[in-house]
């Protein structure tokens, strides 16, 4: 049996192997981020855990300006355009990112007092962040460059090593600090958060320096005007979209830290981590649904999409309600008693993640028809709305309001994507009802939104929330054959004669 499986694996094309290994590595990275939450919430006091989460949120925001996401979006297009000098193009892009990072560091030094006050981080942590901003892009460039040429062994090994080494070294660093100094004094000074962040930065910095040396040695090109002009021309117009997406994902924790402190940011981050579990499911579902839907649209068989989309919507709605019902149990697993208040934030966060699934379905249609002009505009609208709502409601009502503002903004984004998808369908002589079950989407979305505040009352009656969960499990069991049939339809590699 093992030899048979091995032969099948060896017979796979390099493209399939590369896709499979990178998908596995991506899943492991996201999964490990969830796995380490229960460890660090028990090792770090809430204030320290909040500082760590704010640091990582700020890093994800600042890297947009220092890299313009060139290691991702701009790299493949440039490698295709300059196929005769792929190594030179890659090293030139690294040179561009290095220059932008140094410029950003200069801007930070000029406005350091104001930036530090807003970020709520020490000067030491900001210095560590800029080292990471300098060393993260080489690793990403090298990884995606290898992927472009279907070389997966070394990138997979590096990903696996860093996935294990990062949390392991961070746990050891935190344990060392807490055991060699008084826990309370270390927390007051901020040593525990700094130890956790520094350990993660060391792993990334080591791999980043090695990758930078490899890329510059291969390409031997730091600056080439044509390459820089092409990369900037391709990615700069997308910056507003990247920023708005980052504001939707990261601004909550940053603004909670600014208005109410890192302790509240820590509690909110636990709820956000619970929502990440749903994102893993959404990624898996969309990864299968998207290519299948494209094939059906190409074959002019959009009628086949409607029942599958309806089934997936019901499944995701049920998963969202299950997460809401089990929120107290999830928090018990993910965090210590100090983070118990995260229970009250999970319902709106879980509902927000459901709307991520909804808007991704609509966005798939927009991408298929090439109707992408409006995506940046509606993303900016949703991102700006999130910041404005947070700026008003967090000071007025506390950090828990951020969960509800996030829900409002993701529901708004889903609605705006629906409008864009409807316009794209009309421009291609279709009606959106031919692709998506509007009534089912509306009813499930309304049920999820109504369930979020209702769950806050249900939490006070433990038996009732377990009844909700058991009822869902019974429904899934009764419809298991239909669900399995829909999933098998998505996973089919060979299409029928109509496709």
Residue pairs with C-beta under 8 A, 6 or more apart in sequence:
9 17
12 20
14 150
14 152
15 150
17 150
17 152
18 147
18 150
18 151
18 152
21 152
21 155
21 156
22 147
22 152
22 155
22 156
23 287
24 156
25 155
25 156
25 159
25 160
25 163
27 280
27 283
28 159
28 160
28 163
29 159
29 163
30 276
30 279
30 280
30 283
31 280
32 163
32 166
32 167
33 273
33 276
34 273
34 276
34 277
34 280
35 167
36 167
36 170
36 171
37 270
37 273
37 334
37 335
38 333
38 334
38 335
39 167
39 171
40 49
40 52
40 170
40 171
40 174
40 196
41 49
41 266
41 270
41 334
41 335
41 336
41 338
41 339
42 335
42 336
43 171
43 174
43 175
43 178
43 192
44 52
44 174
44 192
44 193
44 196
45 183
45 187
45 192
45 338
46 262
46 263
46 266
46 267
46 338
46 339
47 187
47 261
47 262
47 263
47 266
48 187
48 190
48 192
48 193
48 196
48 262
48 266
49 193
49 266
49 269
50 253
50 257
50 261
50 262
50 263
50 264
50 265
50 266
50 267
50 269
51 120
51 121
51 125
51 190
51 193
51 257
51 262
52 193
52 196
52 197
53 253
53 265
53 266
53 269
54 119
54 120
54 121
54 253
54 254
54 257
54 262
54 265
55 121
55 125
55 129
55 193
55 197
57 250
57 253
57 254
58 119
58 121
58 129
58 250
58 254
59 129
59 132
59 133
60 246
60 249
60 250
61 243
61 246
61 247
61 250
61 254
62 104
62 129
62 133
63 133
63 136
63 137
64 239
64 242
64 243
64 246
65 100
65 104
66 97
66 100
66 101
66 104
66 133
66 134
66 137
67 97
67 100
67 101
67 133
67 136
67 137
68 74
68 97
68 100
68 231
68 232
68 235
68 236
68 238
68 239
68 242
69 235
69 238
69 242
70 93
70 96
70 97
70 137
70 141
70 231
70 235
71 93
71 97
71 137
71 140
71 141
71 144
72 140
72 144
73 234
73 235
73 238
74 93
74 231
74 234
74 235
75 90
75 93
75 141
75 144
75 145
75 148
76 144
76 148
77 234
78 89
78 93
78 227
78 230
78 231
78 234
79 86
79 89
79 90
79 145
79 148
81 230
82 88
82 89
82 227
82 230
86 145
86 148
87 215
87 218
87 219
87 220
87 221
88 219
88 220
88 221
88 224
88 227
89 219
89 221
89 224
89 227
90 141
90 145
90 215
90 218
90 219
91 215
91 216
91 218
91 219
91 220
91 221
91 222
92 219
92 221
92 222
92 223
92 224
92 227
92 228
93 141
93 227
93 231
94 137
94 138
94 141
94 212
94 215
94 216
94 219
94 222
95 221
95 222
95 223
96 223
96 227
96 228
96 231
96 232
97 137
97 141
98 134
98 222
101 130
101 133
101 134
101 137
104 130
104 133
105 130
108 115
108 126
108 130
112 123
112 126
115 126
116 122
116 123
116 126
118 258
119 126
119 254
120 257
120 258
120 262
121 129
122 190
122 194
124 194
125 193
125 194
125 197
128 194
128 197
128 198
128 201
131 201
131 205
132 201
132 204
132 205
134 208
135 204
135 205
135 207
135 208
135 209
135 212
136 204
136 208
137 208
138 208
138 209
138 211
138 212
138 215
139 158
139 204
139 207
139 208
139 211
141 211
141 215
142 155
142 211
142 214
142 215
143 155
143 158
143 159
143 211
145 215
146 152
146 154
146 155
147 155
158 207
162 203
162 204
162 207
165 203
166 199
166 200
166 203
166 204
169 199
169 200
169 202
169 203
170 195
170 196
170 199
170 200
172 199
173 195
173 196
173 198
173 199
174 192
174 195
174 196
174 199
176 195
177 186
177 191
177 192
177 195
178 186
178 192
181 191
186 192
216 222
221 227
237 376
238 376
240 376
240 379
240 380
241 375
241 376
241 379
241 380
243 380
243 383
244 376
244 379
244 380
244 381
244 382
244 383
244 384
245 379
245 383
246 383
247 383
247 384
247 386
247 387
248 379
248 382
248 383
248 386
248 406
248 409
248 410
248 413
251 383
251 386
251 387
251 390
252 268
252 272
252 386
252 390
252 402
252 403
252 405
252 406
253 265
253 268
253 269
253 272
255 387
255 390
255 391
255 394
255 402
256 264
256 265
256 268
256 394
256 399
256 402
257 264
257 265
259 394
259 395
259 399
260 394
260 395
260 398
260 399
264 398
264 399
265 399
266 339
267 339
267 341
267 342
267 345
267 399
268 342
268 345
268 399
268 400
268 402
268 403
270 331
270 334
270 335
270 339
270 342
271 331
271 342
271 343
271 345
271 346
271 349
271 403
272 349
273 334
274 323
274 327
274 330
274 331
274 334
274 342
274 346
274 349
274 350
275 323
275 346
275 349
275 350
275 352
275 353
277 323
277 330
278 319
278 320
278 323
278 350
278 353
278 354
279 353
279 356
281 316
281 319
282 316
282 353
282 356
282 357
282 360
285 312
285 315
285 316
285 357
286 357
286 360
286 361
286 364
288 487
288 490
288 491
289 308
289 309
289 312
289 361
289 364
289 490
290 364
292 308
292 489
292 490
292 492
293 305
293 364
293 365
293 368
294 364
294 368
295 495
295 499
296 302
296 304
296 305
296 499
297 305
297 365
297 368
297 435
298 499
299 495
299 498
299 499
301 498
301 499
302 430
302 434
302 435
303 434
305 435
305 436
306 433
306 434
306 435
306 436
306 437
307 437
307 486
308 486
308 489
308 490
309 361
309 435
309 436
309 437
309 440
309 441
310 437
310 440
310 441
311 482
311 483
311 486
312 361
312 486
313 357
313 358
313 437
313 440
313 441
313 444
314 440
314 444
315 483
316 354
316 357
316 444
317 354
317 444
317 445
317 447
317 448
318 472
318 475
318 476
320 350
320 351
320 353
320 354
320 448
320 451
321 447
321 448
321 451
321 468
321 472
322 469
322 472
323 330
323 346
323 350
324 346
324 347
324 350
324 351
324 451
324 452
324 455
325 455
325 458
325 465
325 466
325 468
325 469
325 472
326 465
326 469
327 343
327 346
327 347
327 350
327 455
327 459
328 343
328 459
328 462
328 465
330 346
331 339
331 340
331 342
331 343
331 346
334 342
335 342
341 400
343 459
344 400
344 456
344 459
345 400
345 402
345 403
346 403
347 403
347 451
347 452
347 453
347 455
347 456
348 403
348 404
348 406
348 407
348 452
349 403
349 406
349 407
350 452
351 407
351 448
351 449
351 451
351 452
352 403
352 406
352 407
352 409
352 410
352 411
353 410
354 445
354 448
355 407
355 410
355 411
355 413
355 414
355 445
356 410
358 414
358 417
358 441
358 445
359 410
359 413
359 414
359 417
359 418
361 436
362 414
362 417
362 418
362 420
362 421
362 436
363 375
363 417
363 421
365 421
365 424
365 425
365 432
365 435
366 372
366 374
366 375
366 417
366 420
366 421
366 424
369 424
369 425
369 427
369 428
371 420
371 421
371 423
371 424
371 427
374 420
374 423
375 417
375 420
378 413
378 416
378 417
378 420
379 413
381 412
381 416
382 409
382 410
382 412
382 413
382 416
383 409
385 408
385 409
385 412
386 405
386 406
386 409
389 405
389 408
389 409
390 401
390 402
390 405
393 401
393 402
393 404
393 405
394 401
394 402
407 449
407 452
411 445
411 449
414 445
418 432
421 432
421 435
421 436
422 432
425 431
425 432
425 434
425 435
426 432
432 438
455 465
458 464
458 465
458 468
459 465
476 483
